[in-house]
Amino acid sequence: MTLDLARNLDASDPLRAFRERFSLPQGVVYLDGNSLGALPKDTPARLEQVVRGEWGEGLIRSWNDADWINLPQRVGAKIAPLIGAQADEVIACDSVSVNLFKLIGAALSMQPQRKVILSEPGNFPTDLYMIAGLEAQGLATRRLASRERIEAALDESVALLLLTHVHYKYGEPFDMVALTKAAHDVGALVLWDLSHSGGALPVDLNAANADFAVGCGYKYLNGGPGAPAYAYVARRHQEALSQPLTGWMGHAAPFAFTDDYTPAPGIDRLLAGTPGILGLAALEVGVDLIAEIGVDRLASKSRALSEFFRQAVADRLPDLELVSSPDPMARGSQLSFRHTQAYAICQALIARGIIGDFRDPDILRFGFAPAYVSFEDVFGAARALADVIVTGEWRRPEFQERAAVT
Ligand SMILES: *Cc1c(COP(=O)(O)O)cnc(C)c1O
């Protein structure tokens, strides 16, 4: 793995023109797009237009004139093909956490005699915490089973299997088709969290016969910090779906102002309160860009990038423990390594302009957002990582201090 090879790969990269469509600071190698996606260059102008024009000039008229009222559905319909769903099966709204609550609640109400929500220990915390919250309300029973034991833990008491498709820390994917089928075989429903796969890897919810899904807007979809998330409900469940956050925007006739709740038809009933238009407008720009590039092209470049990085690191640091799979087909768009000094190493890299991230207690995680990361970036990052470790640069006191957000 050499700089020349990296440059040759960049020269023949079919996605190389897309890097220019993102605004990245000079001198930064950004390997954290799996935590907060980079800023598309079109986003500031679009936000300016929404703020000054649609809000400033249009005022309340823009709910109709600028079609703000349909923005959650419009953005959802654009996300749908990225995740193997139909346009009317996806809506963009709220956060992943809130959408988890709605869909776990919906699943529980579909089979009231079943209370168990099955997940894996070490799943993304919010997924486990949302189950715990429903458990504290007396509505659910949380059951955790390690990856290899999930199928064995599925039985007729399970209402819902809730898993993150690609693990946030290790990048390991679940077999969506097989596990969805295994859950259905015992009469359980399945909710997939696509936060680390939607927009980065091919996902086919319809082919897997998935019941529900949620996913993140600010990672691979580049919607900006705290961007709205999305939720998917298979068409076959929509007519009877009852979700617990029965706010007015999910009502069949929100502007009739009646006292009784009647859910809107279809996916619209997943809305709770008034959608955040600025966040949705920014998310739409990111989604349009990802859709233009195409998930298949993104996935194949992501595999090539992570493989290049893995080999470049292995050349220099043969003892560094890789916790992601060495097989690019068996991992998401990231590579994670274990090192007792992961935090300080990560800080030393950030000081050199190489932004990856640290996951407690000892994981160094590098994400490869293929729309804007080059092979030369990845080569430089591998070289810097080796340098920081071999020279002991991470020992400097300023790299030891923990920030509030890691
Ligand atoms: C990032 C992420 C979330 C984010 O949840 P929010 O409520 O939108 O903050 C949820 N689940 C997984 C697996 C994630 O990686």
The ligand as an SDF file (V2000), in Angstrom:
LIG
                    3D

 15 15  0  0  0  0  0  0  0  0999 V2000
  -26.7120    7.2420   15.7670 C   0  0  0  0  0  0  0  0  0  0  0  0
  -27.6500    6.1510   16.1770 C   0  0  0  0  0  0  0  0  0  0  0  0
  -28.8860    6.4540   16.7430 C   0  0  0  0  0  0  0  0  0  0  0  0
  -29.2490    7.8930   17.0040 C   0  0  0  0  0  0  0  0  0  0  0  0
  -30.4200    8.0650   17.7030 O   0  0  0  0  0  0  0  0  0  0  0  0
  -30.9980    9.5480   17.8870 P   0  0  0  0  0  0  0  0  0  0  0  0
  -32.1870    9.3590   18.7250 O   0  0  0  0  0  0  0  0  0  0  0  0
  -31.3700   10.0620   16.5230 O   0  0  0  0  0  0  0  0  0  0  0  0
  -29.9420   10.3740   18.5380 O   0  0  0  0  0  0  0  0  0  0  0  0
  -29.7450    5.4040   17.0400 C   0  0  0  0  0  0  0  0  0  0  0  0
  -29.3810    4.1210   16.8080 N   0  0  0  0  0  0  0  0  0  0  0  0
  -28.1810    3.8010   16.2800 C   0  0  0  0  0  0  0  0  0  0  0  0
  -27.8260    2.3880   16.0170 C   0  0  0  0  0  0  0  0  0  0  0  0
  -27.2800    4.8090   15.9640 C   0  0  0  0  0  0  0  0  0  0  0  0
  -26.0850    4.5040   15.4700 O   0  0  0  0  0  0  0  0  0  0  0  0
  1  2  1  0
  2  3  1  0
  2 14  2  0
  3  4  1  0
  3 10  2  0
  4  5  1  0
  5  6  1  0
  6  7  2  0
  6  8  1  0
  6  9  1  0
 10 11  1  0
 11 12  2  0
 12 13  1  0
 12 14  1  0
 14 15  1  0
M  END
$$$$
